Amino acid sequence: MMAATARLPIRPKKEYPATVEISPHLAFQPPLSRRGTGPGVILVLDHYAPVERNEDRLDPPPLQKWAEEGFAVVQVLVPGKDDEFPLKRALELLKACEACEFGAGVGLISYLNRIPFYIEEAACLAPEIKAIISYGGKKFSSIPSSAPSLPPQLIHISGPKQHRRVSVSVVPEPEDSSWEEINAPFESVVKEYRYLEAKAEKYWVLPSDEDYHAASASLAHTRSLTFLKPLLNGPFFDIEEVWDEHCYYEFGERDVEKTMSTMVSQPYVNHIPTMTGGIGKDRLTTFYAHHFIHSNPDDISLDLVSRSLSIDKIVDEFVLKMTHDRQVDWLLPAIPPTNKPLQIPFTSVITLRGDRLSHEHIHWDHATVLFQLGLLPEWVPFPYPVEGKMGFEVRVPVVGVEGCRKLAEEGSEASNALIEREVVRVRKVEAGAKGGVGSDW
């Protein structure tokens, strides 16, 4: 929700390439980014893995998701015909595709819980493979007779660590290295992450599986992009430009169709304090049209305070200013206009997929909104005993516009003022209330 400062060119609509089914075990998808070109990746999944789209979840299946990230994607289901692993055929498809930037190499992404020997061997023999990601928690091992080493690996491990009994030999090990150790292949650099909430040895990253764990899958995907893109030299996008473009259409032109054109096929927006927004293209379009883009006050402005960038995310801190001169459904649902000015500290977490927005998580201090509008009292009855007595009020620990000033300039307001002020005060006890009036504090 950050307004762009300059007009950006309207990006023309285009038809995006469809998936090509090469065989029952092999599918090819050119990049689905607006740029339309990118490096290649090969996905390896069990032939019985749930790779179809789940209409109840927005997260797309791997083939579509990696293509939306800007990669040319070949999906291989194993075992294939005669237990083959058609890695060579997959590489040929990528090399022949004009939209695939093949020169920097290819990434191999495994969703297998167990990695057969013939797949490890094929990966060792393919110099085009420059990075390996495993969502099954298993590391690829080098084959001594085939190759000296494998490329860098990223391993995503689900479930808590399993502690196993270790047998100890009573015979001491020789001090000198064995012949096998001296001649063992050099292992690749391996980075591991563990996801305790995801079930072990399950398809926790596949949206159509019953054991799918959305939070872990999202975190793992960001880590995969961070690992993979530098090794394949992309695809890199100016995500700030994409975000500014989206905000220009949203707040500048106030055009619903153009705003939606900057987003993936099934995006969502969640305003956490009021649970407003839209899940999926149709609902989000309706929300933008009837409850957001055309419903904001004319004087709305957003002053950026800080911005943090990652491979696929933008985190903004900003101050939103407006006059509450109309009903603003997304911010104050079912509250008539008060004609009072508002200054609100906001944080937005924007996730992009390729060169489009995927989703927005928007947070703000809702208490200060109500406080500034006079809808939240300064003192409220305290319904619990204090040192065994009832009949007290507490001062609500909420601040007004001074919170925005402290966000923008850290030393502009004193710290800990709420801690140092009066804690409770005596109020008249209602008839029938338990306890008596406490002494002064």
C-alpha positions in Angstrom: 0.0 0.0 0.0 2.7 2.5 -0.9 1.9 5.1 -3.5 4.3 5.4 -6.4 5.8 8.8 -7.1 6.0 8.5 -10.9 3.8 7.1 -13.6 4.9 3.8 -14.9 4.2 2.4 -18.3 1.2 0.1 -18.6 2.4 -3.4 -19.3 0.5 -4.9 -22.2 -1.6 -8.0 -21.7 -0.2 -11.2 -23.2 -1.2 -14.8 -23.6 0.9 -17.1 -21.5 2.2 -20.4 -22.8 0.3 -23.6 -21.8 1.8 -26.7 -20.3 3.1 -29.2 -22.8 2.5 -32.8 -21.9 5.4 -34.7 -23.5 4.5 -38.1 -22.0 2.6 -39.4 -18.9 5.8 -38.9 -16.9 7.1 -35.7 -18.5 5.7 -32.2 -18.7 7.2 -28.9 -19.9 6.1 -25.4 -18.9 7.8 -22.2 -20.3 8.1 -19.2 -17.9 4.8 -17.6 -16.8 6.4 -14.3 -15.8 5.6 -11.1 -17.6 9.3 -11.1 -18.7 8.8 -14.5 -20.3 12.4 -15.8 -20.1 14.4 -17.4 -17.4 16.8 -20.2 -16.3 15.6 -23.8 -16.3 14.7 -26.1 -13.4 13.8 -29.8 -13.4 11.3 -31.0 -10.8 11.4 -34.6 -9.7 8.4 -36.1 -8.0 7.0 -39.6 -7.3 4.5 -40.7 -10.0 1.8 -41.0 -7.4 2.5 -37.5 -5.8 -0.6 -35.2 -5.8 0.6 -32.7 -8.5 -2.9 -31.5 -9.6 -4.3 -28.2 -8.5 -6.3 -28.0 -5.2 -9.2 -25.6 -5.8 -9.5 -25.0 -2.1 -6.0 -23.6 -1.8 -4.4 -20.7 -3.6 -0.9 -22.1 -3.6 -0.4 -23.6 -7.1 1.2 -27.0 -7.8 5.0 -26.9 -8.3 5.0 -26.9 -12.1 2.9 -23.7 -12.2 4.6 -22.1 -9.2 8.1 -22.3 -10.4 7.0 -21.1 -13.9 5.4 -18.1 -12.3 8.7 -17.4 -10.5 10.1 -17.0 -14.0 11.8 -20.4 -14.6 11.4 -22.7 -17.6 10.2 -25.9 -15.9 10.3 -29.6 -16.8 8.4 -31.9 -14.4 9.6 -35.5 -14.3 7.5 -38.2 -12.5 9.5 -41.2 -11.4 9.8 -44.1 -11.9 9.1 -43.6 -15.6 8.9 -46.1 -18.4 11.2 -49.1 -17.6 12.2 -47.3 -14.3 14.1 -44.7 -16.3 14.9 -41.2 -15.2 14.8 -39.1 -18.4 17.2 -36.4 -17.2 18.9 -36.1 -20.5 15.5 -35.6 -22.3 14.6 -33.0 -19.7 17.8 -31.1 -20.3 17.2 -31.3 -24.1 13.8 -29.7 -23.7 15.2 -26.8 -21.7 18.1 -26.3 -24.1 15.7 -26.2 -27.1 13.3 -23.7 -25.6 13.9 -20.1 -26.7 12.5 -18.8 -23.4 15.0 -20.8 -21.3 18.3 -19.1 -20.4 20.3 -22.3 -20.5 23.8 -20.9 -20.4 24.1 -20.5 -16.6 23.0 -24.1 -15.9 19.9 -25.8 -14.6 18.5 -26.4 -11.1 17.3 -29.9 -9.9 14.4 -29.8 -7.4 13.5 -33.1 -5.8 10.3 -33.8 -3.9 11.3 -37.4 -3.2 11.3 -38.8 0.3 13.7 -41.5 -0.9 16.3 -40.9 -3.7 17.0 -44.0 -5.9 20.6 -44.7 -6.9 19.9 -44.2 -10.6 18.7 -40.6 -10.0 21.7 -39.8 -7.9 23.9 -41.2 -10.6 22.2 -39.2 -13.4 22.6 -36.0 -11.4 26.3 -36.7 -10.9 26.8 -37.3 -14.6 25.0 -34.0 -15.7 27.4 -31.1 -15.6 24.5 -28.8 -16.5 23.1 -29.3 -13.0 24.4 -26.3 -11.0 22.2 -26.5 -7.9 20.1 -29.2 -6.1 17.1 -28.6 -3.7 15.5 -31.5 -1.8 12.2 -31.1 -0.2 12.2 -34.7 0.9 14.9 -34.2 3.6 17.3 -36.5 1.8 20.8 -35.4 0.5 22.1 -36.4 -2.9 25.3 -38.3 -2.6 28.2 -38.3 -5.1 29.0 -41.5 -6.9 32.8 -42.1 -6.8 33.0 -43.8 -10.1 30.9 -41.2 -11.9 31.8 -37.7 -10.7 34.1 -36.0 -8.1 31.3 -34.0 -6.5 27.8 -32.7 -6.7 26.8 -29.0 -6.9 25.6 -27.0 -3.8 22.6 -28.5 -2.2 19.7 -27.1 -0.1 17.9 -29.7 2.1 14.5 -29.0 3.6 13.8 -31.4 6.5 10.3 -31.9 8.0 9.5 -32.9 11.5 11.5 -33.0 14.7 14.9 -34.6 14.7 14.9 -38.3 15.4 17.4 -39.5 17.9 18.8 -42.9 17.1 20.9 -45.2 19.2 24.6 -45.2 18.1 26.7 -48.4 18.4 30.2 -48.0 19.7 33.0 -50.4 18.8 35.3 -51.7 21.5 38.1 -51.8 19.0 39.8 -48.4 18.5 39.8 -46.9 15.1 43.1 -46.7 13.3 44.7 -43.2 13.4 45.7 -43.2 9.7 43.0 -42.5 7.1 41.8 -45.5 5.2 42.1 -45.8 1.4 38.4 -45.2 1.1 38.6 -41.9 3.0 41.6 -40.7 0.9 39.8 -41.5 -2.3 36.3 -40.5 -1.3 34.6 -37.9 -3.5 34.5 -34.4 -2.3 31.0 -33.7 -1.0 29.1 -30.6 -2.1 28.2 -27.7 0.1 25.0 -28.6 1.9 22.6 -26.1 3.6 19.9 -27.6 5.8 16.7 -26.2 7.3 14.3 -28.0 9.5 10.5 -27.4 9.8 9.2 -28.8 13.1 5.5 -28.3 12.4 5.6 -30.2 9.1 5.1 -33.9 9.2 8.2 -36.0 8.5 8.4 -37.9 5.2 5.1 -36.4 3.9 4.3 -34.1 0.9 4.1 -31.1 3.2 5.0 -28.7 0.4 2.4 -30.0 -2.1 -0.8 -28.0 -1.8 -3.0 -30.9 -2.9 -1.7 -33.2 -0.2 -3.6 -33.7 3.1 -0.3 -33.1 5.0 0.4 -29.8 3.3 1.7 -27.2 5.8 1.2 -23.7 4.4 3.5 -21.8 6.7 6.4 -24.2 6.4 6.0 -24.5 2.6 6.0 -20.7 2.2 9.1 -20.3 4.3 10.9 -23.1 2.5 10.0 -21.6 -0.9 11.6 -18.3 0.0 14.7 -20.0 1.2 14.8 -22.1 -2.0 14.7 -18.9 -4.2 17.4 -17.3 -2.1 19.6 -20.3 -2.6 18.8 -21.0 -6.2 18.8 -17.7 -8.0 22.5 -16.7 -7.5 23.6 -20.2 -8.6 21.6 -19.9 -11.9 22.1 -16.2 -12.4 18.5 -15.4 -12.0 15.8 -14.7 -12.7 16.1 -11.4 -10.9 13.4 -8.8 -11.0 13.1 -5.2 -9.7 10.5 -6.1 -7.1 10.3 -2.4 -5.9 9.3 -1.4 -9.4 6.6 -4.0 -9.5 5.3 -2.9 -6.1 5.4 0.8 -7.1 3.5 -0.1 -10.3 0.8 -1.9 -8.3 0.4 1.0 -5.9 0.2 3.6 -8.7 -2.7 1.8 -10.2 -4.2 1.2 -6.8 -3.9 4.7 -5.3 -3.0 6.9 -8.3 -5.2 5.9 -11.2 -7.6 3.9 -8.9 -8.0 1.3 -11.6 -9.1 -2.1 -10.5 -8.2 -4.0 -13.7 -4.7 -2.5 -13.9 -4.1 -3.2 -10.3 -5.1 -6.9 -10.7 -2.9 -7.2 -13.8 0.2 -6.8 -11.6 -0.8 -9.9 -9.5 -0.5 -13.6 -10.1 -3.5 -15.7 -11.3 -4.8 -16.3 -7.7 -3.6 -13.6 -5.3 -4.9 -12.6 -1.9 -4.8 -9.6 0.4 -5.3 -9.9 4.2 -5.8 -6.9 6.4 -5.1 -8.6 9.7 -6.7 -6.2 12.3 -10.1 -6.2 10.6 -9.9 -9.4 8.6 -10.9 -7.6 5.4 -9.5 -8.3 1.9 -10.0 -11.0 -0.7 -8.9 -14.5 -1.2 -8.5 -15.5 -4.9 -8.8 -13.4 -8.1 -12.6 -13.1 -8.1 -13.1 -12.2 -4.5 -10.1 -9.8 -4.4 -11.4 -8.0 -7.6 -14.8 -7.5 -5.9 -13.1 -6.3 -2.7 -10.9 -3.8 -4.6 -13.9 -2.5 -6.7 -16.5 -2.1 -3.9 -14.6 -1.8 -0.6 -11.1 -0.4 -1.3 -9.9 1.4 -4.4 -12.9 3.6 -4.8 -13.7 3.9 -1.1 -10.5 5.7 0.1 -10.7 9.4 1.1 -9.4 11.8 -1.5 -6.6 13.0 0.8 -5.2 9.6 1.7 -1.4 9.6 1.7 1.3 7.1 2.7 4.7 8.3 4.0 7.3 5.6 3.8 9.5 5.2 6.9 11.6 2.1 6.1 11.8 -0.7 3.5 13.4 -4.1 3.8 13.9 -6.3 0.8 14.5 -10.0 0.3 14.5 -12.3 -2.7 10.7 -12.3 -2.9 9.4 -9.9 -0.2 9.1 -6.2 0.6 8.4 -5.2 4.2 7.4 -1.5 4.5 6.9 0.6 7.5 4.8 3.7 6.8 2.4 6.3 8.2 -1.0 6.3 6.6 -2.8 9.7 6.8 -6.4 10.4 5.8 -9.5 12.3 6.9 -12.3 9.9 7.9 -14.9 11.7 5.8 -16.5 8.6 4.4 -17.1 5.0 5.4 -13.8 3.2 4.9 -14.9 -0.4 4.9 -11.5 -2.1 4.9 -10.2 0.0 7.9 -13.3 0.8 9.9 -16.1 -1.6 8.7 -19.6 -0.5 9.7 -18.4 2.8 11.2 -20.0 5.9 9.7 -17.7 8.9 8.9 -16.5 11.0 11.8 -14.7 13.7 9.7 -11.7 13.4 12.0 -8.1 13.2 10.8 -6.1 10.0 11.2 -2.5 9.1 11.3 -1.8 5.4 11.6 1.5 3.4 11.8 1.4 0.5 9.3 3.5 -2.5 8.4 3.0 -4.3 5.1 4.6 -7.6 4.1 4.4 -8.0 0.3 5.3 -11.3 -1.3 6.0 -11.5 -5.0 6.1 -14.5 -7.3 8.4 -13.6 -10.2 7.4 -10.1 -11.5 3.9 -10.1 -10.0 2.5 -9.7 -6.6 1.4 -12.9 -4.9 -0.1 -11.7 -1.7 -0.2 -8.9 0.9 -0.3 -9.1 4.7 -1.2 -5.7 6.1 -0.9 -4.8 9.8 -1.6 -1.6 11.7 -2.3 -0.3 15.2 -6.0 -0.6 15.3 -6.3 0.7 18.8 -4.9 4.1 17.9 -7.4 4.3 15.0 -10.3 3.9 17.5 -8.6 6.2 20.0 -8.0 9.0 17.6 -11.7 8.9 16.5 -12.9 9.0 20.1 -14.3 5.5 19.9 -12.1 4.1 22.6 -12.3 5.5 26.1 -9.2 6.5 28.0 -10.3 4.8 31.2 -12.2 1.5 31.4 -13.6 -0.5 34.4 -11.2 -3.2 35.5 -13.4 -6.4 36.1 -10.8 -8.2 38.2 -9.8 -7.8 41.9 -6.7 -5.8 42.8 -5.3 -7.1 46.0 -8.6 -8.7 46.8 -10.7 -5.6 46.1 -12.9 -4.5 43.3 -14.0 -1.1 42.0 -11.0 0.1 40.0 -10.5 1.6 36.6 -7.4 1.2 34.4 -6.1 3.6 31.8 -6.0 2.0 28.4 -2.4 1.6 27.2 -2.9 3.2 23.8 -1.3 6.2 22.1 -2.5 8.6 19.5 -0.6 10.4 16.7 2.6 10.5 18.9 3.1 6.9 18.0 3.5 7.9 14.3 5.9 10.6 15.3 8.0 8.1 17.2 8.0 5.7 14.2 9.2 8.4 11.9 11.8 9.9 14.3 12.8 7.7 17.2 13.7 10.4 19.6 10.7 12.7 19.0 8.7 11.2 21.9 9.7 9.9 25.3 9.9 6.2 25.8 8.1 4.3 28.6 5.6 7.1 29.3 2.8 4.5 29.6 4.8 2.5 32.2 5.3 5.6 34.4 1.8 6.9 34.4 -1.0 6.2 37.0 -1.8 2.5 37.1 -5.4 2.4 38.6 -7.8 4.7 40.2 -10.8 4.2 42.4 -14.3 4.3 41.0 -17.7 3.9 42.5 -18.7 0.3 43.0 -21.9 -0.7 41.3 -24.6 -2.2 43.5 -24.1 -5.9 44.0 -20.5 -5.9 42.9 -18.2 -8.1 44.9 -15.6 -6.4 47.1 -15.4 -2.9 48.3 -13.9 0.4 47.2 -10.1 0.1 47.3 -7.8 2.7 48.9 -6.1 5.3 46.8 -3.0 4.2 44.9 
